[in-house]
Amino acid sequence: MIFEKEETKKIQRVALYCRVSTEEQVQNGNGLDIQKQALLNFVQSNPGEYILHDKNIYIEEWKSWAEKEKNKRPILYDMFYDAQAWDFDIVLVWKIDRFFRKTLYLLEGIEALDQFWVNFKSVTQPFDTWNAFWKMMLQMMWVIAELERELIKEKSFM
């Protein structure tokens, strides 16, 4: 008789991070309630993969992506503090730009989470930072997205 080791998949403790920075985002259907519900639906649609505790839902209202300092985005820094305390294994966002829009800040944020073995994942975009290929793709796409934003700003000034 041959015995095979039964694979057990570790249930990941999840944190949800939602953010809006403008009234326009709310009007365009990107509000906090929509983001939170999409994240909750994702967790619930993957039973046995994730566990969520209410204390690990982080909601930041009317905070600009450019505001990186602790006093400007206190909920974000509460989340980083909890990551350091190993309160969760993965941070889920609705879209990557809800975390940071500037490439440097995004990569610094992901690196900060990575130091504590915390994964970062978007539920609407196929990125998982524990996968080396997607981590590279994320960096490349974000450079292009930042270029696009800068070109739009240049056109606006002309």
Secondary structure as the mmCIF struct_conf table of DSSP 4:
data_model
#
loop_
_struct_conf.conf_type_id
_struct_conf.id
_struct_conf.beg_label_comp_id
_struct_conf.beg_label_asym_id
_struct_conf.beg_label_seq_id
_struct_conf.end_label_comp_id
_struct_conf.end_label_asym_id
_struct_conf.end_label_seq_id
HELX_LH_PP_P HELX_LH_PP_P1 LYS A 5 GLU A 7
HELX_LH_PP_P HELX_LH_PP_P2 LYS A 9 ILE A 11
STRN STRN1 GLN A 12 VAL A 20
HELX_RH_AL_P HELX_RH_AL_P1 GLU A 23 GLN A 25
HELX_RH_PI_P HELX_RH_PI_P1 VAL A 26 ASN A 30
HELX_RH_AL_P HELX_RH_AL_P2 LEU A 32 GLN A 44
TURN_TY1_P TURN_TY1_P1 SER A 45 SER A 45
BEND BEND1 ASN A 46 ASN A 46
TURN_TY1_P TURN_TY1_P2 PRO A 47 GLU A 49
STRN STRN2 TYR A 50 GLU A 61
BEND BEND2 TRP A 62 TRP A 62
TURN_TY1_P TURN_TY1_P3 TRP A 65 ALA A 66
BEND BEND3 GLU A 69 GLU A 69
TURN_TY1_P TURN_TY1_P4 LYS A 70 LYS A 72
BEND BEND4 ARG A 73 ARG A 73
HELX_RH_AL_P HELX_RH_AL_P3 PRO A 74 GLN A 84
TURN_TY1_P TURN_TY1_P5 ALA A 85 TRP A 86
BEND BEND5 ASP A 89 ASP A 89
STRN STRN3 ILE A 90 VAL A 93
BEND BEND6 TRP A 94 LYS A 95
HELX_RH_3T_P HELX_RH_3T_P1 ILE A 96 ARG A 98
TURN_TY1_P TURN_TY1_P6 PHE A 99 PHE A 99
BEND BEND7 ARG A 101 LYS A 102
HELX_RH_AL_P HELX_RH_AL_P4 THR A 103 ASP A 114
TURN_TY1_P TURN_TY1_P7 GLN A 115 TRP A 117
STRN STRN4 ASN A 119 SER A 122
BEND BEND8 VAL A 123 GLN A 125
STRN STRN5 ASP A 128 ASP A 128
TURN_TY1_P TURN_TY1_P8 THR A 129 TRP A 130
BEND BEND9 ASN A 131 ASN A 131
HELX_RH_AL_P HELX_RH_AL_P5 ALA A 132 PHE A 157
#
